[in-house]
């Protein structure tokens, strides 16, 4: 692995090179800043300032302003940690994959950080942050689409099954509970939702599963 990784951070219309020493102080600073952002959001404080994050992270203010000049930049950094725990289920069976994904998403959307972000997005008060969240989630949902793609290869779902529709049907009721009703979906509801979605697209063919 290279000692120095270089990427490009885009802020507004400008681009600046970002250099991080892998495993060094820069990596620790990134982690501390991301955790500080998540801690503030866990408290429901999505409208934080860069200065607040610097103080919470114990990082000099000029360092934070240099690499994360806006709250949207800070949210982008925090999301890399926040969504890292999400994994694509791969049980070998369509029904079990959908159920595992449903329970995982129900737990994730009930997280105080995720609830704060989703409530803010629903209100439309911070469009810059909204765009960052959407950009981050697009590749995550493309990964989740693999559940449908694998089921299609096994012949477990109808040939015309659209992965985007499957995910929207799974996610929307869960977000309704956490964002609109401000409550955690019960296990029975999540199980029934997953079973309804899996049945709706099932081809009727069952998988023998894994040995």
Beta strands, then each sheet from edge to edge (+ up, - down):
strand 1: 4-11
strand 2: 14-21
sheet 1: 1+ 2-
end
